Amino acid sequence: MSVPAGSPAQAAAGDDKLDSGVLKVAGVVVIGAIMSILDVTVVSVALPTFQAEFQATPATVAWTMTAYTLALAAVIPVTGWAADRFGTKRLYLMSLALFVAGSVACSMAWDIGPLIAFRALQGIGGGMLMPLGMTIMTRAAGPERIGRVMAVLGVPMLLGPIGGPILGGWLIESYSWHWIFLINLPIGIVAFILSAIVLPKDSPSPSETFDFLGLLLLSPGLALFLYGVSTIPEAGTVADPEVLIPAAIGLVLMIGFVGHALRKDHPLIDLKLFKNRNLTVAVITMSLFIIAFMGSMLLLPSYFLQVRGEGTLDTGLLLAPQGLGAMLTMPIAGRLTDKIGPGKLVLTGIVLISLGLGNLTQVTDDTSYVRLLGGLFVMGMGMGMTMMPIMSAALATLTDHAIARGSTLMNIVQQAGGSVGTAVMSVVLTNEVKDRPAATALYAVQQGLATPEQVGGDAVVKVAGPAALADAFASTYVVAVVLVVLCIIPALFLPRKRIQRTPEQEAESPVPVALH
């Protein structure tokens, strides 16, 4: 339960360490977040299986990923208002129920159309889990320990990209594709029961008028923009009408939302939050970082699969050093963020990531795995010192009422940045492959578009092709390094000492939760 301000329980909660009550809340929230994030990546390894199972084209099957992402993006803007209106606990439980129901429905899909529709249902539930989890944990820990609590929430963000391909590959190889969805049922039931018991009781704010016009502008605008951007790799150019038309309409709707939000008293996303300098700098830094880092991370599995010929399960395991590096630095960064501010940590993290990515600009088709995995470990260490301290900088000085809106805003930035980064890196890689005939020939064979004999025989497929394709990856990573280095500019403006809150912010800050 909540404790009154000034009580011994609150004093204990304000100590450096996270107390058992906050850790219980964190554990429950992490379970839900892991499910949501894992499901983004776990399905990626099942796309070839869906093609064979439902006799669908690659473009159609890709909608199982796109539908989830777009539903996720469309529902995130509503989360801040809904959390204030109905309470975070009730909304979190409803989101878990929706996500699990969508998962079970996906496992029962009889054709590709229903599967895509059920994935959208999953995305509606999954889209609210992460911003709600951030809000619940920030309120539970209080502003003084936001760095530590963000470090805990960083765990599922790491496990998703690393564990998703491993889990998906194992379930499909050992059982069937249905289990990549059914596994969410027992985990979801456990998460629901624990959430109902552990999460603090709701205290919803007085109801504000719902911003229907804002919803009609922002949610479709964000979804259309991300759809257009996510179509770039398939279209091969930004100038394609399938990219330009939805992206332009989405951009116009989002610009319309900005004008609307600046005039309205209680908009769907409160743009007055940008008056907070820390949040503004954090949003700019996070945008650049997500575009650069997340985009480049999607290239690694492709390198191991296409150039080195590794299997899905082995590829997932080869990515593990990145997660290990992050798990080493993330708890330390969480503690230090609360003590010395995020600025120095983020700058150090960006340097480490740049070094790791710089190593990948030299990859060939026979680069030592020791060198590759060592570089991934360094990159992971950098990520552990970067993403969550940026998030902490954004939320540390927000008042209780603004936390849900701030969490929502940061999740929109992550979603949009990840989509833009994926599209940018995919287009760069595609163009690099096209510039190398041997790489193009190998890619055609791997996609089943040609036989080895049609492209020059084994000499191309086994020798020239892998070397040329590796060179294409290396050149693409040069772009990634440049984008990461650019993150240094806004990161220089992040606080480089402990973030101080004003008396007004302290008066309105969330009371830490002590549960026994």
ZIJO-V316880 format. One record per residue. N is the residue number from 1. RES is the residue in one small letter. SS is DSSP state (H for helix, E for strand, - for the rest). NEAR is the number of other C-alpha atoms within 10 Angstrom. Layout:
[[N	RES	SS	NEAR] [N	RES	SS	NEAR]]
//
This chain:
[[1	m	-	13] [2	s	E	15] [3	v	-	15] [4	p	-	12] [5	a	-	12] [6	g	-	9] [7	s	-	10] [8	p	H	12] [9	a	H	17] [10	q	H	18] [11	a	H	12] [12	a	H	14] [13	a	H	25] [14	g	-	19] [15	d	-	11] [16	d	-	13] [17	k	-	14] [18	l	-	19] [19	d	-	18] [20	s	H	14] [21	g	H	21] [22	v	H	25] [23	l	H	18] [24	k	H	18] [25	v	H	24] [26	a	H	25] [27	g	H	19] [28	v	H	22] [29	v	H	27] [30	v	H	24] [31	i	H	20] [32	g	H	27] [33	a	H	28] [34	i	H	23] [35	m	H	24] [36	s	H	27] [37	i	H	22] [38	l	H	24] [39	d	H	26] [40	v	H	19] [41	t	H	20] [42	v	H	25] [43	v	-	22] [44	s	H	16] [45	v	H	19] [46	a	H	21] [47	l	H	19] [48	p	H	14] [49	t	H	15] [50	f	H	22] [51	q	H	17] [52	a	H	10] [53	e	H	13] [54	f	H	13] [55	q	-	13] [56	a	-	16] [57	t	-	12] [58	p	H	12] [59	a	H	11] [60	t	H	16] [61	v	H	22] [62	a	-	18] [63	w	H	20] [64	t	H	26] [65	m	H	20] [66	t	H	22] [67	a	H	22] [68	y	H	24] [69	t	H	25] [70	l	H	25] [71	a	H	22] [72	l	H	26] [73	a	H	30] [74	a	H	22] [75	v	H	23] [76	i	H	27] [77	p	H	25] [78	v	H	23] [79	t	H	26] [80	g	H	26] [81	w	H	24] [82	a	H	22] [83	a	H	25] [84	d	H	22] [85	r	H	18] [86	f	H	16] [87	g	-	18] [88	t	H	26] [89	k	H	22] [90	r	H	17] [91	l	H	21] [92	y	H	28] [93	l	H	20] [94	m	H	16] [95	s	H	23] [96	l	H	25] [97	a	H	20] [98	l	H	17] [99	f	H	30] [100	v	H	28] [101	a	H	18] [102	g	H	26] [103	s	H	27] [104	v	H	19] [105	a	H	20] [106	c	H	27] [107	s	H	18] [108	m	-	15] [109	a	-	15] [110	w	-	12] [111	d	-	14] [112	i	H	20] [113	g	H	16] [114	p	H	15] [115	l	H	23] [116	i	H	22] [117	a	H	19] [118	f	H	25] [119	r	H	26] [120	a	H	25] [121	l	H	23] [122	q	H	31] [123	g	H	32] [124	i	H	24] [125	g	H	28] [126	g	H	33] [127	g	H	31] [128	m	H	30] [129	l	H	30] [130	m	H	27] [131	p	H	28] [132	l	H	29] [133	g	H	24] [134	m	H	28] [135	t	H	23] [136	i	H	25] [137	m	H	26] [138	t	H	30] [139	r	H	21] [140	a	H	28] [141	a	H	29] [142	g	-	21] [143	p	H	28] [144	e	H	23] [145	r	H	25] [146	i	H	29] [147	g	H	32] [148	r	H	27] [149	v	H	26] [150	m	H	27] [151	a	H	26] [152	v	H	22] [153	l	H	23] [154	g	H	24] [155	v	H	19] [156	p	H	22] [157	m	H	20] [158	l	H	22] [159	l	H	17] [160	g	H	23] [161	p	H	24] [162	i	H	24] [163	g	H	23] [164	g	H	25] [165	p	H	27] [166	i	H	23] [167	l	H	21] [168	g	H	27] [169	g	H	26] [170	w	H	16] [171	l	H	19] [172	i	H	16] [173	e	H	12] [174	s	H	10] [175	y	-	11] [176	s	-	15] [177	w	-	22] [178	h	-	17] [179	w	H	18] [180	i	H	24] [181	f	H	23] [182	l	H	18] [183	i	H	16] [184	n	H	23] [185	l	H	18] [186	p	H	11] [187	i	H	15] [188	g	H	21] [189	i	H	14] [190	v	H	14] [191	a	H	23] [192	f	H	21] [193	i	H	12] [194	l	H	17] [195	s	H	23] [196	a	H	15] [197	i	H	12] [198	v	H	20] [199	l	-	26] [200	p	-	20] [201	k	-	14] [202	d	-	16] [203	s	-	13] [204	p	-	15] [205	s	-	13] [206	p	-	9] [207	s	-	11] [208	e	-	13] [209	t	-	12] [210	f	-	15] [211	d	-	18] [212	f	H	12] [213	l	H	13] [214	g	H	23] [215	l	H	19] [216	l	H	13] [217	l	H	21] [218	l	H	28] [219	s	H	25] [220	p	H	20] [221	g	H	26] [222	l	H	26] [223	a	H	24] [224	l	H	25] [225	f	H	27] [226	l	H	28] [227	y	H	21] [228	g	H	26] [229	v	H	23] [230	s	H	24] [231	t	-	21] [232	i	H	22] [233	p	H	20] [234	e	H	15] [235	a	H	15] [236	g	-	16] [237	t	-	15] [238	v	-	18] [239	a	-	11] [240	d	-	14] [241	p	H	13] [242	e	H	17] [243	v	H	24] [244	l	H	18] [245	i	H	15] [246	p	H	20] [247	a	H	24] [248	a	H	16] [249	i	H	17] [250	g	H	24] [251	l	H	19] [252	v	H	16] [253	l	H	21] [254	m	H	22] [255	i	H	15] [256	g	H	15] [257	f	H	23] [258	v	H	18] [259	g	H	11] [260	h	H	17] [261	a	H	20] [262	l	H	14] [263	r	H	10] [264	k	-	12] [265	d	-	12] [266	h	-	16] [267	p	-	23] [268	l	-	28] [269	i	-	25] [270	d	-	19] [271	l	H	16] [272	k	H	10] [273	l	H	17] [274	f	H	14] [275	k	H	9] [276	n	-	13] [277	r	H	16] [278	n	H	22] [279	l	H	25] [280	t	H	17] [281	v	H	21] [282	a	H	26] [283	v	H	22] [284	i	H	16] [285	t	H	25] [286	m	H	25] [287	s	H	22] [288	l	H	23] [289	f	H	28] [290	i	H	25] [291	i	H	27] [292	a	H	28] [293	f	H	24] [294	m	H	20] [295	g	H	23] [296	s	H	24] [297	m	H	18] [298	l	H	15] [299	l	H	17] [300	l	H	18] [301	p	H	21] [302	s	H	16] [303	y	H	22] [304	f	H	20] [305	l	H	14] [306	q	H	18] [307	v	H	24] [308	r	-	16] [309	g	-	14] [310	e	-	16] [311	g	-	14] [312	t	H	21] [313	l	H	18] [314	d	H	16] [315	t	H	22] [316	g	H	22] [317	l	H	14] [318	l	H	20] [319	l	-	24] [320	a	H	20] [321	p	H	21] [322	q	H	23] [323	g	H	24] [324	l	H	18] [325	g	H	20] [326	a	H	26] [327	m	H	22] [328	l	H	15] [329	t	H	19] [330	m	H	28] [331	p	H	22] [332	i	H	15] [333	a	H	28] [334	g	H	27] [335	r	H	20] [336	l	H	20] [337	t	H	33] [338	d	H	23] [339	k	H	16] [340	i	H	16] [341	g	-	25] [342	p	-	30] [343	g	H	24] [344	k	H	20] [345	l	H	24] [346	v	H	29] [347	l	H	23] [348	t	H	17] [349	g	H	26] [350	i	H	26] [351	v	H	19] [352	l	H	22] [353	i	H	28] [354	s	H	22] [355	l	H	17] [356	g	H	24] [357	l	H	26] [358	g	H	18] [359	n	H	20] [360	l	H	24] [361	t	-	20] [362	q	-	15] [363	v	-	21] [364	t	-	20] [365	d	-	20] [366	d	-	11] [367	t	-	13] [368	s	-	11] [369	y	H	10] [370	v	H	9] [371	r	H	14] [372	l	H	17] [373	l	H	17] [374	g	H	17] [375	g	H	22] [376	l	H	28] [377	f	H	24] [378	v	H	24] [379	m	H	28] [380	g	H	29] [381	m	H	28] [382	g	H	28] [383	m	H	29] [384	g	H	32] [385	m	-	33] [386	t	-	30] [387	m	H	23] [388	m	H	29] [389	p	H	32] [390	i	H	30] [391	m	H	26] [392	s	H	28] [393	a	H	27] [394	a	H	27] [395	l	H	28] [396	a	-	24] [397	t	-	24] [398	l	-	24] [399	t	-	20] [400	d	H	21] [401	h	H	14] [402	a	H	19] [403	i	H	26] [404	a	H	28] [405	r	H	29] [406	g	H	26] [407	s	H	25] [408	t	H	28] [409	l	H	23] [410	m	H	22] [411	n	H	21] [412	i	H	22] [413	v	H	19] [414	q	H	21] [415	q	H	21] [416	a	H	20] [417	g	H	23] [418	g	H	23] [419	s	H	21] [420	v	H	24] [421	g	H	27] [422	t	H	24] [423	a	H	24] [424	v	H	24] [425	m	H	25] [426	s	H	22] [427	v	H	20] [428	v	H	19] [429	l	H	22] [430	t	H	18] [431	n	H	16] [432	e	H	20] [433	v	H	24] [434	k	H	15] [435	d	-	13] [436	r	-	15] [437	p	H	16] [438	a	H	23] [439	a	H	25] [440	t	H	19] [441	a	H	27] [442	l	H	30] [443	y	H	21] [444	a	H	17] [445	v	H	17] [446	q	H	14] [447	q	-	9] [448	g	-	10] [449	l	-	11] [450	a	-	14] [451	t	-	16] [452	p	H	18] [453	e	H	12] [454	q	H	11] [455	v	H	18] [456	g	-	13] [457	g	-	12] [458	d	H	13] [459	a	H	13] [460	v	H	20] [461	v	H	23] [462	k	H	13] [463	v	H	13] [464	a	H	17] [465	g	H	23] [466	p	H	25] [467	a	H	19] [468	a	H	25] [469	l	H	28] [470	a	H	25] [471	d	H	22] [472	a	H	25] [473	f	H	27] [474	a	H	23] [475	s	H	19] [476	t	H	25] [477	y	H	27] [478	v	H	16] [479	v	H	18] [480	a	H	28] [481	v	H	22] [482	v	H	14] [483	l	H	20] [484	v	H	21] [485	v	H	17] [486	l	H	16] [487	c	H	23] [488	i	H	19] [489	i	H	13] [490	p	H	18] [491	a	H	25] [492	l	-	15] [493	f	-	14] [494	l	-	27] [495	p	-	20] [496	r	-	17] [497	k	-	15] [498	r	-	15] [499	i	-	21] [500	q	-	14] [501	r	-	16] [502	t	-	9] [503	p	H	9] [504	e	H	9] [505	q	H	16] [506	e	H	16] [507	a	H	12] [508	e	-	13] [509	s	-	21] [510	p	-	20] [511	v	-	23] [512	p	-	27] [513	v	E	26] [514	a	-	22] [515	l	-	19] [516	h	-	9]]
//
